[in-house]
Amino acid sequence: MNPDAGAPPALMRDLEADRRRERRWNIATTTVALVLLIPAVLGLAWMGLWVQAVTGQCSTFNVCNDGLIIAGTAVAMLAPIVLWFAAVVVSIVLIVRERWAWWVAPVALVVAYAVQWLGSGIAQWGANWP
């Protein structure tokens, strides 16, 4: 049952105008947040590429697990980009469902940073393989 069913027409117009205004702000803030997330994600991916530098610890005296180093580097480098695309898809779905989506980009940044640290840890584990 619609809670606005018995409302006068003037009030209904005001409610519709408010909903349109909220929808515009939701789209605008989400778009700005996702665009601002692009350089951060590219920076994280660039830093993830440098995770492979842990191979400098590998020598004849220190045996490394190359598979873990490659996996850790791949996670640290590719996860931020994949998470950005996931954030775009989630934002679109939320906007279509008329839900707030501005929070998706900051959460994606925090998750991308955490996953990059996880990838770095995996690579470091491979470099310090027992």
C-alpha positions in Angstrom: 0.0 0.0 0.0 1.3 3.4 -1.0 1.7 5.7 2.1 1.2 8.8 -0.2 -2.1 7.5 -1.7 -4.3 10.0 0.2 -2.0 13.0 -0.1 -3.1 16.1 -1.9 -1.7 16.7 -5.5 0.4 19.6 -4.4 2.1 17.5 -1.8 2.6 14.7 -4.2 4.4 17.1 -6.7 6.7 18.3 -3.9 7.5 14.7 -2.9 8.3 13.8 -6.5 10.5 16.9 -6.9 12.3 15.9 -3.7 12.9 12.4 -5.0 14.2 13.7 -8.3 16.5 16.1 -6.5 17.8 13.3 -4.2 18.3 11.0 -7.2 20.3 13.7 -9.1 22.5 14.2 -6.0 23.0 10.5 -5.6 24.1 10.1 -9.2 26.4 13.2 -9.0 28.1 12.2 -5.8 28.6 8.6 -6.8 30.0 9.6 -10.2 32.4 12.1 -8.7 33.5 9.5 -6.1 34.1 6.8 -8.7 36.1 9.2 -10.9 38.2 10.3 -8.0 38.8 6.6 -7.2 40.5 6.1 -10.6 43.9 7.7 -9.8 43.9 6.0 -6.4 43.3 2.6 -7.9 45.9 3.2 -10.6 48.4 4.2 -7.9 47.6 1.1 -5.9 48.0 -1.0 -9.0 51.4 0.6 -9.7 52.5 0.0 -6.2 51.3 -3.6 -6.5 53.7 -4.0 -9.5 56.6 -3.2 -7.2 55.7 -6.0 -4.9 57.8 -8.3 -7.1 60.9 -6.5 -5.7 60.8 -9.0 -2.9 62.7 -11.3 -5.2 65.8 -9.4 -4.3 65.9 -11.5 -1.2 66.1 -14.7 -3.2 69.6 -16.1 -3.7 71.4 -19.5 -3.6 71.3 -19.3 0.2 67.6 -18.2 0.5 65.3 -20.4 -1.6 62.0 -18.6 -2.6 58.7 -19.9 -3.7 58.2 -18.3 -7.1 54.6 -19.3 -7.3 53.7 -17.4 -4.2 55.6 -14.3 -5.3 53.8 -14.3 -8.7 50.4 -14.8 -7.0 51.1 -12.1 -4.5 52.2 -9.7 -7.1 49.1 -10.5 -9.3 46.8 -10.0 -6.4 48.4 -6.7 -5.3 48.5 -5.4 -8.9 45.1 -6.6 -10.3 42.8 -6.5 -7.3 42.5 -2.7 -7.1 41.4 -2.5 -10.8 39.0 -5.4 -10.5 37.5 -3.8 -7.3 37.0 -0.5 -9.2 35.0 -2.3 -11.9 33.0 -4.1 -9.2 32.4 -0.7 -7.5 31.0 0.7 -10.8 28.7 -2.3 -11.2 27.4 -2.1 -7.6 26.9 1.6 -7.9 24.9 1.3 -11.1 22.7 -1.4 -9.5 22.1 0.7 -6.4 21.2 3.8 -8.4 18.8 1.8 -10.6 17.2 0.5 -7.4 17.0 4.1 -6.1 19.3 3.4 -3.2 22.2 5.6 -2.0 25.4 4.6 -3.7 27.9 7.3 -2.7 29.5 5.0 -0.1 30.6 2.4 -2.6 33.7 4.2 -3.8 35.2 4.9 -0.3 34.5 1.3 0.7 36.1 0.0 -2.5 39.2 2.1 -1.8 39.6 0.7 1.7 39.0 -2.9 0.4 41.5 -2.4 -2.5 44.1 -1.1 0.0 43.5 -4.1 2.3 43.7 -6.6 -0.6 46.9 -5.0 -1.9 48.4 -5.5 1.6 47.3 -9.1 1.4 49.0 -9.6 -1.9 52.1 -8.0 -0.6 52.0 -10.3 2.4 51.6 -13.4 0.1 54.6 -12.3 -2.0 56.7 -11.6 1.1 55.8 -15.1 2.4 57.0 -16.5 -0.9 60.3 -14.7 -0.5 60.8 -16.0 3.1 59.8 -19.5 2.2 61.1 -22.0 4.8 
